[in-house]
Amino acid sequence: MIMKNLYIVPIMFGILCIGALFVNSSTFTDSQIFPKWIFAFAGLGVIGSCLSVLFLTGKKFICNIKVLIAIIVMLCVCQAGYGILQFCNLLSPISNTYKVTGSFDNPAGFAVCLCVGLPCTIYFLLDMNTKSIRWSSWIALLIISIGILMSESRTGLLCIVIVVIVHLICYNWRKIHGGKSIIGFYFGLMLFFVSTVFLITSIYQWKKDSADGRLLIWECSWEMIKDKPIVGHGIGAFEAHYMEYQASYFERHPDSKYTMLADNVKHPFNEFLLVGVQLGVGGWIIMIILCMFLFYCYKRHPSTEGYTALLTLLAIAIFSFFSYPFSYPFTWIIVAWCIGVLIMKGYENIDIWKITGMRVKRTMVMTLLVASLLLLYGVTRRTIAELEWRKISSLSLKGQTRAMLPRYNKLLSVLEKEPYFLYNYAAELYVGKRYQECLKIASDCRNYWADYDLEILQAETYISLKRYEEAEIYLKKAALMCPVRFVPLYRLHYIYEKQGNEEKADSLARLIIDKPVKVNSAVVRKIKWEMRSLCSDVCTEF
């Protein structure tokens, strides 16, 4: 029986990681990320339930860290191979925008998962003396690196360089003997910092507009932190309030260099800033204490496994400065695994479970079992609701909006705090000409989501009700949120014409004509043509 239980933890861990990396499903409105989260939560519920049963029945099992690291490496190699085949046009990309994304919707999720695998390949290079294993590790490292490079992820490239150099510095630290070696070491360290600065500068110039756009987001995010520096705005506050801060920024700086770069924003592209926005300085202090504790665990009992966990956390931290790795369940799984490894190795000479009383053990196990079952219930309930949402949204697009509205309303009991569902429901109510209900649901959505599209939807609803003053407020807010967009100004022109304010309408038409274009779409061309045709003193030719 013990032999069978040897494989339980690796099997469950492997299945959990496979789901968090590869599961996609078109049966959900979000076909890439949401299925991974659902699978991860369901997997955690199953794992918690299984472990609880094993504890209660007195069964033994062993957690072999080397096997878990091997699983991570193999899955990352498979993910990298997926991306390489996309690059070679042997597999179709999931995204219509990017060529290499693996099983994700964009290169960020693909690259962060591969960067997690880099330190795990280093583990086998350090720990194993078998030539075949060392060669396999080098091949895995090469495949993962090629996958990151093909994704064109700037943060992924930076992560490769920093992790490798940090590893070389740490690995050679103990080999330093004599003055010349020390001088050489510090020279290499200085070269590392210079190279890092040069690489960051080069990456910034590589996609300058994208980098400048993030500088705008970071500046507005910092304003959010300054407003509530101690405890933050609360979980989910970034999506609920950020776009208001961006609108305020452009209200204060109408001629900003960021005007052409601003767009809808859902994440600050920096996990540490996100913690500051949501939890304030208190959140940063907790993070620092956790990092110090984990480093203490490693120093208390250094091991190759602990060293690998620290390198993995470093890779995730690098990504966290420039992207959103914690939007993906695989990152959370690996972070939890790293923390577990460091604590287990740091205190492996103390059998906490053995010295814990039987009553406490049973209480802990029963708590885990109840929590796991509740998690499974919540996942099942949410999955059923999401499947129903996908079905009725498809039928609405086929012209059955009015018939689907009662079914939308029934889903509110489960999805009442899901802003994307609330926006979709409000939009369907608008199509069904149930304007008062639309405004009610849009107002509920606004509690969780400050968004350009939501402002436009509310403005259009007020226009349909001929309440032009309220519509004007929302259109002006939308124009400030995303100054590069033409639709808010175009609809404001419509309102001024309806109100008989020819002076404002003419002024706005000229502003639209002269407004620079970021994406010369058919809609933008139509708007400009219409405005030119309305201005008799402006040439109507393109």
C-alpha positions in Angstrom: 0.0 0.0 0.0 2.9 2.3 0.8 4.4 1.7 -2.6 1.1 2.9 -4.3 1.1 6.0 -2.2 4.6 6.9 -3.3 3.1 8.1 -6.6 0.0 9.9 -5.4 1.5 13.3 -4.8 3.5 13.4 -8.1 0.5 12.2 -10.1 -1.8 14.8 -8.5 0.8 17.6 -8.9 1.4 16.7 -12.5 -2.3 16.7 -13.4 -2.8 20.0 -11.6 0.1 21.6 -13.6 -1.1 20.1 -16.9 -4.5 21.7 -16.4 -3.1 25.0 -15.3 -0.8 25.1 -18.4 -2.7 23.5 -21.3 -6.5 23.4 -20.7 -8.5 25.6 -23.1 -12.2 25.3 -23.8 -14.5 27.2 -26.2 -17.5 26.3 -24.1 -16.6 29.3 -21.9 -16.8 33.0 -22.8 -13.1 33.2 -21.9 -11.7 30.2 -23.7 -8.0 30.4 -22.6 -7.5 31.7 -19.1 -10.8 30.9 -17.3 -10.7 27.1 -18.0 -7.1 27.0 -16.6 -8.4 28.6 -13.3 -11.4 26.3 -13.1 -9.3 23.2 -13.6 -6.7 24.5 -11.0 -9.4 25.2 -8.4 -11.1 21.8 -9.1 -7.7 20.1 -8.9 -7.0 21.7 -5.5 -10.3 20.6 -4.2 -9.7 17.0 -5.4 -6.1 17.0 -4.0 -7.3 18.4 -0.6 -10.0 15.8 -0.4 -7.7 12.9 -1.3 -5.0 14.0 1.2 -7.6 14.4 3.9 -8.9 10.8 3.3 -5.3 9.5 3.3 -4.6 11.2 6.6 -7.9 10.0 8.2 -7.3 6.4 7.1 -3.7 6.4 8.3 -2.2 5.8 4.9 1.4 7.0 4.3 2.7 8.9 1.3 6.0 10.4 0.3 6.6 13.7 -1.5 9.7 13.4 -3.7 10.8 16.9 -4.6 13.1 15.7 -7.4 10.2 14.0 -9.2 8.1 17.2 -8.9 11.0 19.3 -10.4 11.3 16.8 -13.2 7.5 17.1 -13.9 7.9 20.9 -14.0 10.8 20.7 -16.5 9.0 18.2 -18.8 5.8 20.3 -18.9 7.8 23.5 -19.6 9.6 21.7 -22.4 6.3 20.6 -23.9 4.9 24.2 -23.6 8.1 25.5 -25.3 7.7 22.9 -28.0 4.2 24.0 -28.6 5.4 27.6 -29.1 8.2 26.5 -31.4 5.8 24.5 -33.6 3.6 27.7 -33.8 6.7 29.7 -34.8 7.4 27.2 -37.6 3.7 27.3 -38.7 3.2 23.6 -37.9 0.6 24.5 -35.3 -2.0 27.3 -35.5 -1.6 30.1 -33.0 -4.4 30.5 -30.5 -4.2 34.3 -30.7 -5.0 36.3 -33.9 -2.6 39.0 -32.7 0.5 37.1 -31.8 2.3 34.3 -33.6 3.8 32.4 -30.6 1.7 32.1 -27.4 1.7 28.3 -26.7 -1.5 27.3 -25.0 -2.1 30.9 -23.8 -3.8 33.9 -25.3 -0.7 36.1 -25.4 3.1 35.8 -25.1 3.2 36.9 -21.4 1.6 33.8 -20.0 3.7 31.6 -22.3 7.0 33.3 -21.4 6.4 33.4 -17.6 5.6 29.7 -17.5 8.8 28.9 -19.4 10.9 31.2 -17.2 9.7 29.1 -14.2 11.3 26.1 -15.9 14.7 27.6 -16.2 15.9 27.2 -12.6 14.4 23.7 -12.6 16.8 22.7 -15.4 19.7 24.2 -13.5 18.7 21.9 -10.5 19.5 18.8 -12.5 22.7 20.3 -13.8 23.8 20.8 -10.1 22.4 17.7 -8.5 23.0 14.9 -11.0 26.3 13.4 -12.0 24.8 11.1 -14.6 25.9 12.2 -18.1 22.6 11.4 -19.7 20.6 13.5 -17.2 23.0 16.4 -17.6 22.7 16.3 -21.4 18.9 16.1 -21.1 19.0 19.1 -18.8 21.1 21.1 -21.2 18.7 20.2 -24.0 15.7 21.2 -21.9 17.4 24.5 -21.0 18.0 25.2 -24.7 14.4 24.3 -25.8 12.9 26.5 -23.1 15.3 29.4 -23.9 14.4 29.1 -27.6 10.7 29.2 -26.8 11.1 32.4 -24.8 13.2 34.1 -27.6 10.6 33.1 -30.2 7.8 34.6 -28.1 9.6 38.0 -28.4 8.9 38.6 -24.7 11.2 41.4 -23.5 10.7 40.4 -19.9 11.4 36.8 -20.7 14.7 37.7 -22.3 15.6 39.8 -19.3 14.7 36.9 -17.0 17.0 34.5 -18.9 20.0 36.8 -18.6 19.5 37.8 -14.9 18.7 34.2 -13.7 21.7 32.7 -15.5 24.1 35.4 -14.3 22.8 35.3 -10.7 23.3 31.5 -10.8 26.8 31.8 -12.1 27.7 34.4 -9.4 26.2 32.2 -6.6 27.6 29.0 -8.0 31.2 30.4 -8.1 31.0 32.3 -4.8 32.5 29.4 -2.8 35.3 28.9 -5.3 36.8 32.3 -4.6 40.3 32.1 -3.1 42.9 34.8 -3.0 43.0 38.4 -4.0 42.9 37.9 -7.7 39.8 35.8 -7.5 38.1 38.3 -5.3 39.0 41.1 -7.8 37.7 39.0 -10.6 34.5 38.2 -8.8 33.7 41.8 -8.1 34.6 42.8 -11.6 32.1 40.2 -12.9 29.5 41.5 -10.5 30.0 45.1 -11.8 29.8 43.7 -15.3 26.5 42.1 -14.4 25.0 45.4 -13.3 26.3 47.2 -16.3 24.9 44.5 -18.6 21.6 44.5 -16.9 21.2 48.3 -17.3 22.2 48.1 -20.9 19.8 45.2 -21.5 16.9 47.1 -19.9 17.7 50.2 -22.0 17.9 48.2 -25.2 14.6 46.4 -24.4 12.9 49.8 -23.7 14.1 51.1 -27.1 12.9 47.8 -28.8 9.2 48.6 -28.2 9.3 52.2 -27.0 5.6 53.0 -27.4 4.6 50.0 -25.4 7.2 50.8 -22.7 6.0 54.5 -22.6 2.4 53.3 -22.2 3.5 51.3 -19.1 5.2 54.4 -17.7 1.8 56.2 -17.9 0.1 53.3 -16.1 2.8 53.2 -13.4 2.5 57.0 -12.9 -1.3 56.7 -12.5 -1.0 53.7 -10.3 1.4 55.6 -8.0 -1.2 58.3 -7.7 -3.6 55.6 -6.5 -1.1 54.4 -3.9 -0.5 58.0 -2.6 -4.3 58.4 -2.0 -4.4 55.4 0.3 -0.8 54.5 1.2 -1.3 52.5 4.4 -4.1 50.0 3.7 -4.7 50.5 0.0 -7.9 50.6 -1.9 -8.9 46.9 -1.4 -8.8 43.7 -3.4 -10.1 44.3 -7.0 -9.7 48.1 -6.6 -7.4 48.5 -9.6 -10.0 47.5 -12.1 -12.6 49.4 -10.1 -10.8 52.7 -10.0 -7.7 52.9 -12.3 -9.4 54.3 -15.4 -10.8 57.2 -13.3 -7.2 58.1 -12.4 -6.2 57.9 -16.0 -9.0 60.2 -16.9 -8.0 62.6 -14.2 -4.4 62.5 -15.5 -5.4 63.6 -19.0 -7.8 66.2 -17.6 -4.7 67.8 -15.9 -2.4 67.1 -18.8 -4.4 67.5 -22.1 -1.2 67.8 -24.2 0.6 64.8 -22.6 3.0 62.8 -24.7 1.1 59.7 -23.6 -2.2 60.8 -25.3 -1.7 58.5 -28.3 -0.7 55.5 -26.1 -3.5 55.4 -23.5 -6.1 52.6 -23.8 -8.3 50.5 -21.6 -6.2 49.1 -18.7 -6.9 46.1 -16.6 -3.5 45.6 -14.8 -0.6 47.9 -13.9 1.9 45.5 -15.6 3.7 45.4 -12.2 2.6 43.0 -9.5 4.3 45.0 -6.8 2.5 48.1 -7.8 -0.8 46.1 -7.8 -0.1 45.0 -4.2 0.6 48.7 -3.3 -2.7 49.8 -4.9 -4.8 47.1 -3.3 -3.1 46.5 0.1 -0.9 49.6 0.5 2.4 49.7 2.4 1.1 47.0 4.7 1.1 44.6 1.7 4.7 45.4 0.8 5.7 44.9 4.5 4.1 41.4 4.5 5.9 40.6 1.2 9.3 41.7 2.6 8.7 39.7 5.8 7.8 36.6 3.8 10.9 37.0 1.6 13.1 37.3 4.7 11.5 34.3 6.3 12.0 32.2 3.1 15.7 33.2 2.8 16.1 32.4 6.5 14.7 28.9 5.8 17.2 28.4 3.1 20.2 29.6 5.2 19.0 27.5 8.1 19.4 24.3 6.0 20.9 25.0 2.5 20.0 22.5 -0.2 19.9 22.2 -3.9 16.1 22.0 -3.8 15.9 25.2 -1.7 18.4 27.0 -4.0 16.2 26.0 -7.0 13.1 27.3 -5.3 14.9 30.7 -4.6 16.0 31.0 -8.3 12.4 30.2 -9.4 11.0 32.9 -7.1 13.6 35.3 -8.5 12.4 34.5 -12.1 8.8 35.2 -11.1 9.9 38.4 -9.3 11.6 39.7 -12.4 8.5 39.0 -14.4 6.4 40.7 -11.7 8.2 44.0 -12.3 7.1 44.2 -15.9 4.1 42.0 -16.5 1.2 40.1 -14.8 2.4 36.6 -14.1 -0.1 36.1 -11.2 -3.0 36.3 -13.7 -2.2 32.7 -14.5 -2.8 29.7 -12.1 0.5 28.0 -12.9 2.4 30.9 -11.3 0.4 30.5 -8.1 1.0 26.8 -8.0 4.8 27.2 -8.5 5.0 29.9 -5.9 3.2 27.7 -3.4 5.5 24.8 -4.3 8.6 27.0 -3.8 7.4 28.2 -0.4 6.6 24.6 0.6 10.0 23.4 -0.5 11.9 26.2 1.4 10.0 25.6 4.6 10.2 21.8 4.4 13.9 21.9 3.8 14.5 24.6 6.4 12.8 22.6 9.1 13.3 19.1 7.8 14.9 18.1 11.1 11.7 18.9 12.9 8.7 16.6 12.3 5.9 19.0 13.1 3.3 16.4 12.2 4.8 13.9 14.6 4.8 16.2 17.6 1.3 17.5 16.9 -1.5 16.0 19.1 -4.0 13.6 17.6 -6.9 15.9 18.3 -5.2 18.8 16.6 -4.3 16.6 13.6 -7.9 15.5 13.2 -9.2 19.0 13.5 -6.7 20.2 10.8 -7.6 17.3 8.5 -11.3 17.8 8.9 -10.9 21.5 8.2 -9.0 20.7 5.0 -11.6 18.2 3.9 -14.5 20.6 4.5 -12.7 23.4 2.8 -11.9 21.2 -0.2 -15.5 20.0 -0.5 -16.7 23.6 -0.3 -14.2 24.6 -3.0 -15.4 21.8 -5.3 -19.0 22.9 -4.7 -18.1 26.5 -5.6 -16.2 25.4 -8.7 -19.1 23.3 -9.9 -21.6 26.1 -9.3 -19.5 28.6 -11.2 -18.8 26.2 -14.0 -22.5 25.6 -14.6 -23.1 29.3 -14.6 -20.3 30.0 -17.0 -21.5 27.3 -19.4 -25.0 28.8 -19.3 -23.6 32.3 -19.9 -21.6 31.1 -23.0 -24.7 29.5 -24.4 -27.2 32.4 -23.9 -24.6 34.9 -25.1 -24.2 32.9 -28.4 -28.0 32.8 -28.8 -28.2 36.6 -28.1 -25.8 37.2 -31.0 -28.1 35.2 -33.2 -31.0 37.7 -32.6 -32.6 36.0 -29.6 -31.8 38.8 -27.1 -35.2 39.3 -25.7 -35.8 35.6 -25.1 -32.4 35.3 -23.3 -32.9 38.2 -20.9 -34.7 36.1 -18.2 -31.9 33.6 -18.4 -29.4 36.4 -17.9 -31.3 37.5 -14.8 -31.2 34.0 -13.3 -27.4 34.0 -13.5 -27.1 37.1 -11.3 -27.3 34.9 -8.2 -23.9 33.4 -9.1 -22.3 36.0 -11.3 -23.4 39.2 -9.6 -19.8 40.2 -8.8 -18.4 39.3 -12.2 -18.0 42.6 -14.1 -17.7 41.1 -17.5 -20.9 39.3 -17.1 -22.6 42.4 -15.7 -21.4 44.4 -18.7 -22.6 41.7 -21.1 -26.0 41.6 -19.4 -26.3 45.4 -19.5 -25.4 45.5 -23.2 -28.1 42.9 -23.9 -30.6 44.9 -22.0 -29.7 47.9 -24.1 -30.2 45.9 -27.3 -33.5 44.8 -25.9 -34.4 48.5 -25.3 -34.9 47.9 -21.6 -32.9 51.1 -20.8 -33.8 51.6 -17.1 -32.7 48.0 -16.3 -29.6 48.5 -18.4 -28.6 51.5 -16.3 -29.2 49.6 -13.1 -27.0 46.7 -14.1 -24.4 49.0 -15.6 -24.3 50.9 -12.2 -23.7 47.5 -10.4 -20.9 46.7 -12.9 -19.4 50.1 -12.2 -18.7 49.0 -8.6 -16.2 46.5 -9.9 -15.0 47.9 -13.2 -14.1 51.4 -14.4 -13.9 51.0 -18.2 -14.2 53.0 -21.4 -16.7 50.6 -23.0 -18.9 50.8 -19.9 -18.9 54.6 -20.1 -19.9 54.4 -23.7 -22.7 51.9 -23.0 -24.2 54.2 -20.3 -23.9 57.2 -22.6 -25.7 55.4 -25.4 -28.4 54.4 -23.0 -29.0 58.0 -21.9 -29.0 59.1 -25.5 -31.7 56.6 -26.2 -33.7 58.0 -23.3 -33.0 61.5 -24.7 -31.3 62.5 -21.4 -28.5 64.3 -23.2 -27.0 66.0 -20.1 -26.3 62.7 -18.4 -25.0 61.2 -21.7 -22.6 64.1 -22.1 -21.0 63.4 -18.7 -20.3 59.8 -19.6 -18.9 60.6 -23.0 -16.6 63.3 -21.6 -15.3 60.7 -19.1 -14.8 58.2 -21.9 -12.9 60.7 -24.0 -10.6 61.4 -21.0 -10.0 57.8 -20.3 -8.9 57.0 -23.8 -8.0 60.3 -25.6 -7.0 58.5 -28.8 -10.6 57.2 -29.4 -13.0 59.0 -31.8 -16.3 57.6 -30.8 -16.8 59.7 -27.6 -16.2 62.9 -29.6 -18.4 61.8 -32.4 -21.3 61.0 -30.1 -20.8 64.3 -28.2 -21.2 66.1 -31.6 -24.5 64.2 -32.1 -25.7 65.4 -28.7 -24.8 69.1 -29.4 -26.6 68.9 -32.7 -29.7 67.5 -30.9 -29.5 70.2 -28.3 -29.2 72.9 -31.1 -25.8 74.0 -29.9 -24.3 74.6 -33.3 -21.2 76.5 -32.0 -20.1 73.5 -29.9 -21.0 71.0 -32.6 -19.0 72.9 -35.2 -16.0 73.3 -32.9 -16.1 69.6 -32.1 -16.3 68.7 -35.8 -13.1 70.6 -36.5 -11.4 69.0 -33.5 -12.3 65.6 -34.9 -11.0 66.5 -38.4 -7.7 67.6 -37.0 -7.3 64.8 -34.5 -4.3 62.5 -35.2 -5.2 58.9 -35.9 -3.5 56.0 -34.2 -5.3 53.2 -36.1 -6.8 54.2 -39.4 -9.9 51.9 -39.2 -13.0 52.1 -41.3 -14.9 53.6 -38.4 -12.4 56.4 -38.0 -12.4 57.1 -41.7 -16.3 57.2 -41.7 -16.3 59.6 -38.7 -13.8 62.0 -40.3 -15.6 61.9 -43.6 -18.9 62.8 -42.0 -17.3 65.7 -40.0 -15.7 67.1 -43.1 -19.0 66.9 -45.0 -20.6 69.0 -42.2 -18.0 71.7 -42.3 -18.6 73.7 -45.4 -15.3 75.6 -45.1 -13.2 72.5 -44.9 -12.1 70.5 -47.9 -14.1 67.2 -48.2 -11.3 65.3 -49.9 -9.1 62.9 -48.0 
